[in-house]
Structure formats: C-alpha cells, structure tokens
Amino acid sequence: MADIFLQIAAVLIFFSIAFGVLRLIIGKTVVDRVVAIDMLTVVSISMIALYAHVSGRFLYIDVALVYGLLSFLAVLAIARFLEKGP
C-alpha cells in the first residue's frame, strides 16, 4: 500500500516540476518567474524528502532543511532587490 502512495507522490512531483518550468518560461513579469523558481525549490525539497524516505537515509532531511532555509533567504533578497527597483 505504501508503494502506491510513493508512486502517486512521484507523479505529483513530476507534474509540479512541469508546471513550474512552464510558468518560468511563459511568466510575463519578473515576479512570476521568481515565484516559479521558489515553487521549484519547494518541489525539489519535497523530492529530497521523498528520496530520503525511500532510501532510508534520513541525513537528506537535514539537507532539505538547509536548502529550504537558503531558498527562503534568497527569495527575501530578491524581493528586497525588486522592491528598490533598478
């Protein structure tokens, strides 16, 4: 039963990546593209967590947490840059 849930999660992650890349390509504004990149980092964090669960190596959870923190700080820096303007 757990295998079906892992397969469903993998399919949902794949569709999330596809839609995120699509939004990144056809985004009309810079903010749209920043949100798409932020969504892709969240999806990659979920991919890392899923891999940690499947492989049984929970060290990757720490990697996902650090990646999430760095992603949050990067989005804050970009938002601050966009707020000031060129």
C-alpha distance (Angstrom), angle and dihedral (degrees) to the residues before:
residue distance angle dihedral
M1 . . .
A2 3.80 . .
D3 3.80 91.0 .
I4 3.78 92.1 61.9
F5 3.80 90.5 52.9
L6 3.80 90.9 50.8
Q7 3.79 90.5 50.6
I8 3.80 91.4 48.8
A9 3.81 89.9 49.5
A10 3.81 90.9 50.1
V11 3.81 91.6 50.6
L12 3.80 91.8 48.5
I13 3.80 90.5 49.3
F14 3.81 89.7 50.8
F15 3.81 92.2 51.8
S16 3.81 90.6 46.1
I17 3.80 90.2 54.0
A18 3.80 91.5 47.7
F19 3.81 93.7 50.2
G20 3.81 91.8 43.3
V21 3.79 92.5 53.3
L22 3.80 89.8 45.8
R23 3.83 90.3 53.2
L24 3.79 89.4 46.6
I25 3.80 91.5 53.9
I26 3.80 99.7 42.5
G27 3.81 98.4 33.0
K28 3.78 109.1 132.8
T29 3.80 97.8 -155.6
V30 3.78 135.9 36.6
V31 3.80 89.6 -112.9
D32 3.81 90.5 58.3
R33 3.79 89.8 53.4
V34 3.80 93.4 46.6
V35 3.80 90.4 51.5
A36 3.81 89.7 48.9
I37 3.80 91.2 51.7
D38 3.80 90.4 47.8
M39 3.79 90.1 50.8
L40 3.79 90.5 49.8
T41 3.80 90.6 53.0
V42 3.80 90.2 51.5
V43 3.80 89.6 49.7
S44 3.79 91.0 49.1
I45 3.80 89.3 51.0
S46 3.79 89.1 53.8
M47 3.81 88.9 48.4
I48 3.80 90.4 53.3
A49 3.81 90.7 48.7
L50 3.80 91.6 48.8
Y51 3.79 90.8 50.1
A52 3.81 90.2 49.0
H53 3.78 89.6 53.7
V54 3.80 94.8 46.6
S55 3.79 95.2 45.6
G56 3.79 95.0 40.5
R57 3.80 91.9 -130.4
F58 3.76 104.2 126.2
L59 3.78 93.3 -177.0
Y60 3.79 85.2 89.0
I61 3.81 89.5 66.8
D62 3.80 87.7 67.2
V63 3.80 89.1 50.3
A64 3.81 89.8 51.7
L65 3.81 91.3 50.0
V66 3.80 93.0 51.2
Y67 3.80 90.6 45.6
G68 3.79 89.7 51.3
L69 3.79 92.0 51.1
L70 3.80 92.4 48.7
S71 3.80 90.6 46.9
F72 3.80 91.0 51.9
L73 3.79 91.6 50.2
A74 3.81 91.4 47.7
V75 3.81 92.0 52.3
L76 3.79 89.9 49.3
A77 3.80 90.6 51.5
I78 3.80 92.3 48.3
A79 3.81 91.9 47.3
R80 3.78 90.3 51.0
F81 3.79 90.9 49.0
L82 3.81 91.8 49.6
E83 3.79 91.3 46.9
K84 3.81 92.1 58.1
G85 3.79 93.3 47.3
P86 3.79 128.9 -147.4
